[in-house]
Amino acid sequence: MRTIFITGCSSGIGLISAVALKQRGYRVITSCRKDEDQKKLIEQGFEAVILDLNNPESVTQAAKEVLALSNNKLYGLFNNAGFGVYGRLNTISREQLESQFATNFFGVHQLTQLLLPAMIEHNEGRIIQTSSIVGIIATLGRGAYSASKYALEAWSDVLRLELANTNIKVCLIEPGPLTTAFSKNVNQTEKTHRIENPLIAKRFTLPPEAVLPCLYHALEHRKPKIRYRVTKVTQLAAIGKRLLPDRLMDRILLNK
């Protein structure tokens, strides 16, 4: 039985993935930040550890627990946990930006560093990241969140190259709009100028289960894709970013 560790399992993509992979026969170790969420996960039959990616000591402790639970034989790491800070850049403090990167990027780096040796030892494994459509194309009001996802994308590309001569694969899942609690939990820096998804996005919004086929493929295919683009919006954004001149893309994003 292969063991996978999933971060951010209190709700949304993380919880959906944990349930689905357990049903699929994986041994799933979950994580969350709050004691009450850990209790709920344990009640659902999961092994669960407390993990706050914004806290280096918490990351170190969680990694130790995961390695002990898996007997130092971990097959999959799904770096899914994260949150968003929304608002114009001139409304975001350095502390808020550091917190955004601490959770969405620095914590991912530290956790992966600590768990990767357990994969290298057995020359087998999958490292999967939850990125975002804004990791492809930056949009107004999402500068901090987008910057953290751009960083994650670049970091994942380099990690993939560094592991090219191993049997450890690195994949990115890039969701567009999904019906999760993510948007409701966003830290909005401007209460009178809230950043919301455009109305047209509702036409293309999918449930979080839309991620599952990509996750299965990333975990199980001999040659997984480097990037999995979830929703039509993400697919179109990737095409536009690649083909359209920057100034034309700016006009589209500004609705001009």
VMD Tcl script that draws the C-alpha trace (Angstrom):
set ca {
  {0.00 0.00 0.00}
  {1.43 3.34 -1.04}
  {1.47 6.18 1.49}
  {0.68 9.77 0.56}
  {0.80 12.85 2.75}
  {-1.70 15.60 1.90}
  {-1.55 19.08 3.39}
  {-4.58 21.29 3.93}
  {-7.23 18.64 4.51}
  {-9.75 20.53 6.63}
  {-11.91 21.17 3.54}
  {-11.93 21.65 -0.22}
  {-9.42 19.96 -2.51}
  {-7.45 18.46 0.37}
  {-10.39 16.74 2.04}
  {-11.92 15.58 -1.25}
  {-8.56 14.14 -2.30}
  {-7.96 12.41 1.02}
  {-11.34 10.67 0.92}
  {-10.97 9.65 -2.74}
  {-7.42 8.33 -2.39}
  {-8.28 6.36 0.73}
  {-11.15 4.74 -1.18}
  {-8.70 4.06 -4.01}
  {-6.48 2.02 -1.68}
  {-3.84 4.52 -0.59}
  {-2.73 5.00 2.95}
  {-3.48 8.69 3.44}
  {-1.85 10.84 6.11}
  {-3.63 14.18 6.39}
  {-2.77 17.52 7.91}
  {-4.61 20.60 9.17}
  {-3.86 23.63 11.32}
  {-6.56 23.39 13.98}
  {-7.11 20.81 16.74}
  {-10.84 20.61 16.00}
  {-10.17 19.79 12.35}
  {-7.64 17.14 13.37}
  {-10.30 15.56 15.57}
  {-12.77 15.51 12.66}
  {-10.23 13.88 10.35}
  {-9.43 11.21 12.93}
  {-13.15 10.56 13.38}
  {-13.33 9.95 9.62}
  {-10.64 7.30 9.93}
  {-7.60 9.28 8.84}
  {-4.19 9.61 10.39}
  {-3.84 13.34 10.94}
  {-1.03 15.65 12.01}
  {-1.08 19.32 12.92}
  {0.76 21.47 10.38}
  {1.06 25.24 10.20}
  {3.19 26.04 7.16}
  {3.71 29.56 8.50}
  {5.60 28.11 11.47}
  {8.99 26.44 10.79}
  {8.87 24.48 14.06}
  {5.43 23.13 13.16}
  {6.71 22.05 9.74}
  {9.67 20.23 11.29}
  {7.47 18.45 13.83}
  {4.88 17.45 11.22}
  {7.57 16.04 8.94}
  {8.97 13.95 11.83}
  {5.51 12.56 12.53}
  {4.88 11.73 8.87}
  {8.21 9.94 8.53}
  {7.52 7.96 11.70}
  {3.98 7.03 10.60}
  {5.18 5.98 7.14}
  {8.21 4.12 8.49}
  {10.37 6.43 6.35}
  {8.76 5.12 3.17}
  {6.67 7.87 1.64}
  {5.43 7.60 -1.93}
  {3.46 10.79 -2.42}
  {3.51 14.36 -1.13}
  {0.57 16.54 -2.14}
  {1.44 20.12 -1.23}
  {-2.10 21.43 -1.28}
  {-2.41 23.76 1.73}
  {-2.49 27.49 1.12}
  {-4.48 30.70 1.42}
  {-4.91 33.99 -0.39}
  {-4.25 37.62 0.45}
  {-6.28 39.80 -1.94}
  {-6.04 43.53 -2.45}
  {-4.14 46.17 -4.39}
  {-0.41 45.88 -3.80}
  {-0.22 49.29 -2.14}
  {-2.62 48.03 0.54}
  {-0.56 44.97 1.43}
  {2.06 45.29 4.15}
  {5.40 43.55 4.15}
  {4.17 41.38 7.03}
  {1.11 40.27 5.05}
  {3.24 39.46 2.02}
  {5.71 37.51 4.15}
  {2.83 35.53 5.66}
  {1.49 34.80 2.16}
  {4.86 33.44 1.04}
  {5.53 31.65 4.31}
  {2.47 29.45 3.86}
  {2.27 29.13 0.08}
  {5.97 28.85 -0.69}
  {8.55 28.82 2.12}
  {6.65 26.18 4.09}
  {6.30 24.03 0.98}
  {10.03 24.27 0.40}
  {10.87 23.31 3.97}
  {8.39 20.44 4.14}
  {9.54 19.00 0.81}
  {13.19 19.24 1.86}
  {12.43 17.25 4.99}
  {10.35 14.54 3.28}
  {12.22 14.17 -0.02}
  {15.01 11.96 1.43}
  {12.38 9.30 2.23}
  {11.57 9.18 -1.50}
  {15.18 9.36 -2.68}
  {16.12 6.44 -0.44}
  {13.66 4.21 -2.32}
  {14.07 6.03 -5.68}
  {10.32 6.36 -6.07}
  {7.77 9.06 -5.44}
  {5.49 11.84 -6.61}
  {5.52 15.46 -5.47}
  {2.35 17.26 -6.50}
  {1.66 20.95 -5.96}
  {-1.62 22.81 -5.91}
  {-0.86 25.92 -7.93}
  {-3.52 28.14 -9.52}
  {-4.66 29.87 -12.66}
  {-2.99 32.96 -11.17}
  {0.27 31.03 -11.17}
  {0.00 31.32 -14.95}
  {-1.41 34.80 -15.35}
  {-1.51 37.55 -12.72}
  {-4.78 39.43 -12.27}
  {-5.81 42.64 -10.55}
  {-6.16 42.40 -6.80}
  {-4.44 39.04 -6.58}
  {-0.84 40.23 -6.77}
  {0.37 38.74 -3.49}
  {-1.32 35.39 -4.01}
  {-0.25 35.29 -7.65}
  {3.36 36.06 -6.76}
  {3.44 33.16 -4.31}
  {2.07 30.79 -6.96}
  {4.48 32.07 -9.63}
  {7.27 31.29 -7.17}
  {5.86 27.81 -6.58}
  {5.70 27.18 -10.33}
  {9.33 28.20 -10.88}
  {10.52 26.26 -7.84}
  {8.68 23.14 -9.06}
  {10.26 23.45 -12.50}
  {13.74 23.52 -10.97}
  {12.99 20.65 -8.57}
  {11.78 18.58 -11.53}
  {15.09 19.18 -13.31}
  {17.10 18.35 -10.20}
  {15.25 15.03 -9.88}
  {15.36 14.20 -13.59}
  {17.70 11.25 -13.07}
  {15.50 9.70 -10.40}
  {12.11 8.02 -10.41}
  {10.58 10.91 -8.47}
  {8.20 13.05 -10.51}
  {7.12 16.63 -9.83}
  {3.71 17.80 -11.07}
  {1.64 20.97 -10.83}
  {-2.15 21.08 -10.64}
  {-3.44 24.48 -11.76}
  {-7.12 24.92 -10.82}
  {-9.32 27.69 -12.08}
  {-12.54 28.63 -10.26}
  {-13.82 25.81 -8.04}
  {-16.72 25.64 -5.61}
  {-14.60 25.49 -2.46}
  {-14.43 27.71 0.61}
  {-11.15 29.24 -0.61}
  {-12.66 32.51 -1.87}
  {-14.72 32.93 1.30}
  {-11.60 32.52 3.44}
  {-9.45 34.97 1.49}
  {-7.81 37.72 3.54}
  {-9.16 40.89 1.89}
  {-7.03 43.96 2.64}
  {-9.71 46.41 1.43}
  {-13.13 45.94 2.97}
  {-14.71 48.51 0.64}
  {-12.98 47.21 -2.46}
  {-13.32 43.45 -2.21}
  {-11.85 41.28 -4.96}
  {-14.41 38.86 -6.35}
  {-14.37 36.43 -9.26}
  {-15.93 37.94 -12.40}
  {-19.47 36.84 -13.16}
  {-18.34 35.04 -16.31}
  {-16.18 32.75 -14.16}
  {-19.35 31.19 -12.73}
  {-20.06 29.62 -16.12}
  {-16.80 27.69 -15.92}
  {-16.71 26.95 -12.19}
  {-16.34 23.26 -11.34}
  {-16.65 21.28 -8.10}
  {-13.39 20.35 -6.34}
  {-13.84 16.76 -7.55}
  {-12.68 18.02 -10.97}
  {-9.14 17.83 -9.61}
  {-9.31 14.09 -8.91}
  {-8.67 12.69 -12.43}
  {-5.56 14.88 -12.62}
  {-4.41 13.75 -9.19}
  {-4.88 10.07 -10.08}
  {-2.91 10.51 -13.30}
  {-0.14 12.42 -11.54}
  {0.20 9.70 -8.91}
  {-0.20 6.62 -11.06}
  {0.85 7.22 -14.66}
  {4.35 6.14 -15.65}
  {4.87 9.51 -17.33}
  {2.69 12.04 -15.53}
  {2.12 15.48 -17.01}
  {4.17 18.38 -15.77}
  {1.09 20.60 -15.53}
  {-2.58 19.72 -15.15}
  {-4.87 22.61 -16.04}
  {-8.28 22.30 -14.40}
  {-11.25 24.23 -15.87}
  {-11.58 25.84 -19.28}
  {-10.58 29.19 -17.80}
  {-7.15 27.88 -16.85}
  {-6.65 26.24 -20.23}
  {-7.57 29.45 -22.06}
  {-5.37 31.54 -19.77}
  {-2.38 29.32 -20.52}
  {-2.96 29.59 -24.26}
  {-3.40 33.37 -24.06}
  {-0.26 33.80 -21.99}
  {1.74 31.84 -24.51}
  {0.35 33.35 -27.74}
  {-0.83 36.90 -27.05}
  {1.41 39.99 -26.78}
  {1.74 41.30 -23.24}
  {0.02 44.60 -24.00}
  {-2.95 42.84 -25.56}
  {-3.21 40.58 -22.53}
  {-3.14 43.68 -20.33}
  {-6.06 45.16 -22.26}
  {-8.04 41.94 -21.86}
  {-7.38 41.83 -18.12}
  {-8.31 45.50 -17.78}
  {-11.48 44.94 -19.85}
  {-10.42 47.61 -22.32}
}
mol new
graphics top color blue
foreach p $ca { graphics top sphere $p radius 0.5 }
foreach p [lrange $ca 0 end-1] q [lrange $ca 1 end] { graphics top cylinder $p $q radius 0.2 }
display resetview
